[in-house]
Amino acid sequence: MIQATTQIRVRYGETDQMGYVYYGNYATYFEVARVELLRTNGITYKELEENGIMLPVLKLEVKYHKPVKYDDLLTVKTTVSKEPSITIDFDFEIYNEKNELLTTGFTSLVFIDMKRNRPTRATQNILDLFHKNN
C-alpha cells in the first residue's frame, strides 16, 4: 500500500453561487493529491512522460458526504492499495480541519505507451515503489 496526504486551501473561484465547492473541482483536488503522492515517492508525471508513458483517467467516482466551503483547509488522504498492472487505482478521502470526512473518491488511470498509443504495463519504478511499501 502506498499512502500520502496533501493539503489544499479552497480558493474563492472554486466555489459556486451557494458558497460550496463546485463539484467539478474535486477532480482537480484528486489530481493534485495523485501527483503529490507520486512526487513524494520520487516519481513525477514529467519523468513518466519523458519516458514515453501517459496516465489518462479511465474512471472517476466521487461521493459527497458534507459540503466544502471557501477557505477550508482540506487534507486529502490518497491510497494505492492494490498492485498496479495496466491500471493504477487511487482512493481518496478529504477531511476538514476538524478531521470530519467530507468527500470520498476513486480514480483509475491506465498506463499508455505514447509511441504505440496503446495500454502497457506499469513502469518498474512504480512497481518497485508499491513493493517497497508492502
HUVENBEL-V313182 format. One record per residue. RES is the residue in three letters. SS is DSSP state (a for helix, b for strand, c for the rest). PHI is phi in radians with two decimals (999 if undefined). OMEGA is omega as a letter, one per 30 degrees, with the letter a starting at -180 (* if undefined). Layout:
{{RES SS PHI OMEGA} {RES SS PHI OMEGA}}
//
This chain:
{{MET c 999 l} {ILE b -2.03 l} {GLN b -2.37 l} {ALA b -2.73 l} {THR b -2.13 a} {THR b -2.36 l} {GLN b -1.84 a} {ILE b -2.37 l} {ARG b -1.67 a} {VAL c -1.24 l} {ARG c -1.61 a} {TYR a -0.99 a} {GLY a -1.16 l} {GLU a -1.59 a} {THR b -1.81 l} {ASP c -1.72 a} {GLN c -1.09 a} {MET c -1.47 l} {GLY c 1.59 l} {TYR b -1.74 l} {VAL b -1.07 l} {TYR c -1.09 a} {TYR c -0.97 a} {GLY c -1.17 a} {ASN a -1.31 l} {TYR a -1.13 l} {ALA a -1.06 l} {THR a -1.18 l} {TYR a -1.04 l} {PHE a -1.13 l} {GLU a -1.11 l} {VAL a -1.01 a} {ALA a -1.16 l} {ARG a -1.06 a} {VAL a -1.06 a} {GLU a -1.21 l} {LEU a -1.02 l} {LEU a -1.16 a} {ARG a -1.06 a} {THR a -1.18 l} {ASN c -1.88 l} {GLY c 1.48 a} {ILE c -2.17 l} {THR c -2.04 l} {TYR a -1.05 a} {LYS a -1.03 l} {GLU a -1.13 l} {LEU a -1.01 a} {GLU a -1.17 l} {GLU a -1.11 l} {ASN c -1.66 l} {GLY c 1.47 a} {ILE b -2.07 l} {MET b -1.92 l} {LEU b -2.29 l} {PRO b -1.28 l} {VAL b -1.32 l} {LEU b -1.72 a} {LYS b -2.64 l} {LEU b -2.41 l} {GLU b -2.29 l} {VAL b -2.42 l} {LYS b -2.21 a} {TYR b -1.68 a} {HIS c -1.65 l} {LYS c -2.50 a} {PRO c -1.23 l} {VAL c -2.01 a} {LYS b -2.16 l} {TYR c -0.89 l} {ASP c 1.28 l} {ASP c -1.10 l} {LEU b -1.66 a} {LEU b -1.73 l} {THR b -1.98 a} {VAL b -1.83 l} {LYS b -1.64 a} {THR b -2.05 a} {THR b -2.35 l} {VAL b -1.95 a} {SER c -1.78 l} {LYS c -2.15 a} {GLU c -1.04 l} {PRO c -1.11 l} {SER c -2.30 l} {ILE c -1.47 l} {THR b -2.10 l} {ILE b -2.29 a} {ASP b -1.91 a} {PHE b -2.08 l} {ASP b -1.86 a} {PHE b -2.23 l} {GLU b -2.31 l} {ILE b -1.94 a} {TYR b -2.09 l} {ASN c -1.65 a} {GLU c -1.18 l} {LYS c -1.55 a} {ASN c 1.12 l} {GLU c -1.52 l} {LEU b -1.28 a} {LEU b -1.80 a} {THR b -2.60 l} {THR b -2.15 a} {GLY b -2.78 a} {PHE b -2.64 l} {THR b -2.33 l} {SER b -2.10 l} {LEU b -2.04 a} {VAL b -1.97 l} {PHE b -1.33 a} {ILE b -2.08 l} {ASP b -1.33 a} {MET c -1.14 a} {LYS c -1.20 a} {ARG c -1.67 a} {ASN c 0.93 a} {ARG b -2.34 l} {PRO b -1.03 l} {THR c -2.51 l} {ARG c -1.29 l} {ALA c -0.99 l} {THR c -1.21 a} {GLN a -1.09 a} {ASN a -1.15 l} {ILE a -1.28 l} {LEU a -1.09 l} {ASP a -1.06 l} {LEU a -1.06 l} {PHE a -1.09 a} {HIS a -1.21 l} {LYS a -1.10 a} {ASN c -1.66 l} {ASN c -2.11 *}}
//
